[in-house]
Amino acid sequence: MGILLLLLIFSFPLFASEGNGLDTGNTTWMLISSALVVFMTVPGLALFYGGLDKSKSILNTLAMSLVSFALVSLTWFFMGYSLAYGKDLGGFVGNPFQYFMGKGIKGINPDTHYPALLDFMFQLTFATITTALISGAVVGRMKFSSWVLFSILWSLLVYPEVAHWVWGGGFLAKDGALDFAGGTVVHINAGISALVLSLLLGKRKEPYLVPNNIPLVVLGSGILWFGWFGFNAGSALSADEVAVYAMVNTTLATSSSMLSWMLVEWLVSKKPTVVGMASGIITGLVAITPAAGFVNPTGSIIIGFLSSPVSYYMVAKVKGKFGYDDALDVFGIHGVAGIVGAILTGVFANPEVNGAKGLLYGNPEQVLIQIKGVLATILYSALLTFLIGLILKALLGLRVSEEEETYGLDESLHGESAYKI
């Protein structure tokens, strides 16, 4: 895969615009970016979560990412893309039937100069990983059947609506909210939903979680970092200078965040753990996501450095104090770092990068707009996830039996084990 990517990247100079308006350079870049984001979910997120979970439920954890990717790919085709990017209806949602079952997704997009179907594919990858992210909060105790139905409902009733608000011409887009690659749409959305779903499920019987395979955690975080270049730099929707800024900013913010988490953990617990470093990587990737194409490299380093102490405090202190069981810290990392990154985008957005002005460049109102976007996403995600959870609880039940949870979900739900001899 790496060799293929290098061949495609170095062949960019050979590509040029064709008579039908197709820019083959941009098309190639977006094909690569789409593939990179797929790689983030399967296997990146699956391995990262699988390594963190208990050994007796690791296959169930992997299965939750796998099934989310497959299901959401289909819901995105049937109606999700239309809800997100169809003609605006009142600033809240797109026309649900405009692109129903792929209708009308054809030709070359005149704005991006690559096929409209490729835009469908790139945006599909965002919808799939956002849904899969939520699973980390409920591993080890949620019925697989309920997770399947949750993935379908959430990917139709929550994700595309928030995506429309920000990227599809909805009310936040009209307000001028900045979210380059998904701080609100992906991370706050998933983080808040994960918190609500974990509260509905209640605590695990064995809440203390010792990662079963730390090398898998590192491998997963590394794949996520690699794939995130497609996530962030790909969100420039063009092989241009903004994409380069996004790639550089992603690298610097993530490095800064990892070191910041390591430093805080070293000072507090006297030992810098590898799981902590991996957590710092994810925190930085999340925090820079909304800002990646709007800030300069210095701004990205500051955002990364500030995000880790906040997420560390939520994970190490607040979660224990309030007693909620967000198993793999989806809220503590994705939700919290997403909030930090979204607000700081309004502070550090540099007009020399992509035209948008933040507080430091004479536009304090941008911070208020960012806060509005954060609050709207929190309220909508929390309410809709709560309602979906209640429906599923009534229809199927949310939680496995006590016996199944004790025995482990791999054997009890899937009839197999990762560690059979």
N, C-alpha and C positions, 0 to 999 in steps of 0.2 A: 504493500500500500504506500509506504514511504517513497519507494522508487517511482511509482506511478505519479504521486503528487509532485515530485521533483521534475519529472519529465514534463508534466503539464505546466508547471510554473515557469520553467525555463523556455518553454515554447511560446510564451506570451508574445514576444516580439514578432513571431511569425503570423500572429493573428491580426486581422484588420476588420473594419466595418465592411459589410457586404451591401449590395444594392438594395436589399429588402429591409434595411435598417438594423440588421442583426450585427451586434458588436461581439465578435467571437472571443475577444479577450475577456470582456465582462461575463460572457456566457460561461467560459471555462472557469473563471474565478468563482462564480456562483454555484456551479456544479461541484467544485472542490469544497466550498463552504458548506453546502448541503450535506455532502458526505461526511465532513468533519463533525457536524452536529449530530448526525446519526451515530457516529462513532462515540460521541459523548454518552449517549444513552445506553447503547448496546455495542461494546461491553462496559464503557467507562463507569457510568453511574451504578450499573448492576454489580460490578466488582467492588466498587467503593463501599456501597451499602452492604454487600455480602460479606466483606471482610470485617465490617464493624459488628454485624449481628452475631448471635450465638450459633455454634456449629450445628445444632439440631434443627435450625430453621433457615440455614443459609440458602438452600435451594428455593424455598418459598420466597425469600427476599429477592433472589434473582428472577423468579417467575413473575413477581409483581412488576418489575421493570419491563420484562419481555412482553407481557400481555398488554400493558399500557401502551407500549409502542405500537403494537399491532392494532389494537382497538381504536386508538385515537387517530391513526393513519386513515382508518375507514370513516370515522365520524367526521374528520376534517374534509374528506371527499364528499360525503353525503350533504353536510350542511354547515360544518364548522367554518370553512373558508368563507362561505357566503355571509354568515353571521358577523364575521370579523371584517371583511373587506367588500361586502356588498354596499349598494347605495345607502347612504346614511339615512336612518329613520329617527328623527328627533334627537340626534346626538348620542343616542344610547346603544344602538345596534344596527348592523347592516341588514339589508333586505335578505331574508332567509332563503329565498328561492332564486336569487339572481344567478348564483353559480351552483345550484342544486345538482348534485351528482356530476359535477364537472362541467355543467352546461356553460358554454361561452368562454371557457378558459382556453384560449387559443390565440395564435398570432404572436407578433412581436410587440412587447410593451414599448410604446413610444418614449416613455420617460427613462427607462433603464436600458433599452436596446438589447434585451434578451427575452426569450420566450415567456409568455404569461404563465405557461405551465411550470416553468422553472421557479417562478415566484411562488406558485402554489406549493411546490415541493420544499422550498426553503422555509416558508412559513409553517408548513406541516411539521418540520423537525422541531420547531419551537413549541408547538402545541403538545407534541409527544413527550418531550423531556420535562415540561412543566408539570404535566399530570403525574409522570413517574416520580418526580421529586417528592411528592406528598407521601409516597409509600414509606419513606424512611421514618416517619413519625409513628407508624402503626405496626411495624414489623413485629412478628412473634405472637400476635393476638387477634388479628382481623381475619374474618372468614374470606377465603379466596373468592367465593361466589359474590360476596358483597363488594369486594375490591373491583371485580370485573364490572359490576353494574355501576359502581361509583365512578370508575374511569369514563364510562360512556356518558353518564349524566353530567359530570363535572366538565368534561371536554365540550359539551354543548351549551351548558347553562352558565358557566362561569368564565372559562378562559377566553372564548371568542368575544364575549361582550367587553371585557377589559381591554383586549387587544384592539377592538374597534374604537374605544374611547381615545386611545393613545396613537395608534398607527393607522386606523381606518377612517379618519375624518370625524371622529366623535367629539364630545364636548371638551375633553382634555386637550385634544389636538388643537381645537379652536382657541382654547385659552393660551396655547403656546407651551404646554408642558413638554419637558425634555426627557426622553427615555430612549437612548440610542439603541440598546439591544435587549431591554427587558427588566430593568430594575423593578418597576411596578408590575408590568404585564406578566413576568415570569416569577421573580423571586419573592416579592411581597405577596403576590397572589397565591403562590404555592405555600409560602411560609405560614401565612395566616390560616389558610385552609387546613394545613397540617396540624396546627395548634388546636383548632376547633374539633377536628376529627379525633385527635388523641384525647381530648377532654370527653367527648361522647363515648369513647371506648373505655375509658378508665385506665388505671394503672395495671401493669403486668404483675403476675404472681411473683416473678423474680425480676424486679426492676433494675437491679444492678447489672450493667452490661459490660462484660470484658470482651473486647474484640477477639474473634476466634482466629483471625489471620491478618496480622498487621502488614506483611508484605503485599497482600491483596489490596489493602487500604491504600498503600503507597502507589501501587500500580494503577488503581482506579483513579486516584487524584492526579497522577501524571497524564493519564489518558484524557481526563477532563480538561486539564490545562492545555494540552495539545489541541483537543477539539474545540476549546473555547476561542481559538483564533478564528475558526469558521463562524462561531457564534457572534463574536464582537466585530472582527474585521469584516466579516461577510455582511454585517448589517449596514455597511456603507453602500451596499447594493451596486458596487462598482469597484474595479481595480484601479483605485486612485489614491491621492494623498491622504484623504480622510481614512481610508482603510489602513494605510500605513500608520497613521497616528493611533488608530484603534489597536493595532497589533502591538506597537511599542508600549502604549499605555497599559495594555493588558499584562504585558511582561513585567513592567516596572511596578505596577500596583500590587501584583500578586507576590512578587519578590519582597516588597516592602511589608506586605501584610503577613507573610510567612515568618519573617524575621521579628516582626512586632509581636505576633502570638508567642513565638519561641521565647522572646525576652520577658514578656509578662509571666508566662508559665514558669520560667526559670526563677524569676524573682519571688513568685508566690509559693510554688511547690518545691523549689530548689532543684528540679530536674526538668530538662527540656525533652519532652516525649516526642516520638516520631508521629504518633497519632495527632498530637498537638500541632506539629508542623504541617501535616496534611490538612488539618482543620484550618490552619492559617492560609493555606493555598486556596481552599474553597472560599473562604471569607473574602480574600482579596479579589478573586475572580468575580464574585457576586457584587461586591461594592463598586468595582469599576465598570460593570456592565452598563448602567444607565449613562455614564459619563464618558465612555471610551472614545467616542467620536466628537466630543465637545471640549475636552480639556487638553492642556499641554502636558508634557511628561512630568514637569514638577508638580502640577496639580494631581496627577495620577498617583505619584509617590505619597503625597500627603493623604489622599483618600484611602489608599491601601493601609498606611501606617495607623490611621485613626480608627479604621473599621475593626481591627482585630481585638483591641482591648474591650470594646463595647460588646462584641459577640462572645468573647471569653467570659466576661462578667455574667452575661445572660446564661451561658451554658454552665459555668462553674458555681455560680452563686444564686442567681434568681430562680432557676429551675428547681433547685433543691428547696429553696425557701417557700415557694408556692406549691410545690409538689405535683406539678403536671408531668405526665410521662411522654414527653416528646423523645422517642427512643433514640433516634440518631441525630437529634438536634437540627431538624429542618427549620423550625421557627428560629431557634437561637442563632443559626448561621445564615440561612437564606433569607428569612423574614427580616431579621434585625439588620444584617449587613445591607440588604436591599433598601431598607429605610434610610440607613446612614448614607449610602451611595446616592440615592435619589435626591435627598436634601442637599448634599454637598455638591451635586451637579449644578444646582442653582447658585452655589457660591463660586465655583471654580470655572464655569463655562467661559471659554476664551473665544472672542469673536474671530481671532486670527486662525483658529482651527476649522470652524465650521459655521461661522456667522452668529452663533448664539452668545448672548451676553449674560453673565452671572453677576452676583453681588460685587465681586472684586473688580469688575469692569464697568461699574456704573449702573447696574440694573438690580436693585434690591428686591423688586417685585417678583423676580424669577424664583426666589426662595419661597415666597408665599404660594406661587403657582405650583411649585414642586410639593409643598406640604398638602395642598388641596388634592393633588393626584394621589399622594400616599394615603390620606384619610379616606378618599372615595374608594380606593382599592381595598383597604382594610375593612370598611363597612360592608361593601358588597360581597367580598369573598367570605367574610365571617357569616353573614346572614344566609347566603345561598348554600354554603357548605353545611351549615347547621340544619337547614331544611332538607337537603339531600340526605344527610345522616339520619334524620328522624324518619324519613320515608323508608330508607333501607332497613332501619332497625325494626320498623313495623312489618315490612315485607319478608325479610330474610333473617333478621338478626345481624348484628355487627360483629359479634365476638365469638370466637371458637369456644368450645367447652373447656372447663378447667382441666379435664383429663388430657385433651388434645394439646393444650398449651404446655402442660407439664411434660408430656411425652415428646413434644417437638412437632412443628408443623410440616417438616419434610416427610416424615413417615405417615403422620395422621392425615394430611391433606393430599399428599402427592404419591405416597406409597414408595418412596425411595429415599436414599440418604447419600450425602456427599462423602461420608467417611466409613462406608462399609468395608470390611476386610475380606 
